Amino acid sequence: MEVKLDGRSLDLEQLDCSGLLPLLQELIDTIESGNRALMQVVVDGKSLDPFNLAEEASKISLDDVGVLELVSGDVHAMAGQAIETLREHLPELPAACRSLAELFHGEHPEEGYEPFNNLAEIWGYIKNQERLVLTALGLEWGDIEVRGVSLVQMHTELNNFLEEAAQAIKNRDCVLLGDLLEYELAPRAEKEADIVALLAERHADGTVQP
């Protein structure tokens, strides 16, 4: 078996080859020690699912692997890309909340169910990107405050209102959905820009905790 990291062959004698999963963990530890993050794992030309990496790796025997390739990226650069992506999408979020609120308060509220699910998915993507930046900077949700409120509290409140909205969809309570979007979710969508601005400041300072 040949193991490559960013195109460079590695010395197998210095690696834990008792199984694919422990081998990957050792390589990930090495990657992260250099302020980099694992981006892709390829086994004999086939990429493993990054969201189910441990599960997929546990099913593969090293005896069946010809070439194991890993691709890593600089966490600071990845964080910068995530911030730019967030800046691109955030301006649309408050407007989307208010447009949906009008729809749920209007004559054909049933037309808002699918767009609301899309909005929730987009918001989930935004929080994942924020989490990526925090991880890259070596920070936790509780390490940053926006106007005196920690990201932990903001994240918890947002989840609670999204869950309330999901329950309102089940109950077909369109009036409540419209109210939640207009008075609770739209203001919180506006605060996402403040969160990203603070993360961008930390990123620009090059603040990475050991």
Number of C-alpha atoms within 10 A of each C-alpha: 11 13 19 15 16 11 10 10 13 12 10 12 7 7 14 15 14 10 15 21 21 16 17 21 13 14 17 16 13 13 19 16 11 10 16 19 20 19 12 16 21 15 17 14 11 10 14 16 14 13 8 9 15 16 13 14 20 12 11 14 12 17 9 10 14 13 15 21 21 21 15 16 16 16 21 20 14 17 23 17 14 21 21 12 13 19 17 10 13 19 14 12 20 20 15 17 25 20 17 24 26 18 20 24 17 15 9 10 19 13 13 22 18 10 13 21 13 12 16 15 12 15 19 13 13 21 15 13 20 21 17 18 27 20 16 24 21 14 18 13 16 11 11 18 16 14 9 7 11 14 17 15 13 18 13 11 15 17 13 12 16 19 12 15 23 17 14 17 18 10 10 14 14 23 16 19 27 26 18 20 26 19 13 16 23 21 14 18 21 16 17 22 17 14 17 21 15 14 21 19 11 17 20 11 9 11 15 16 9 8
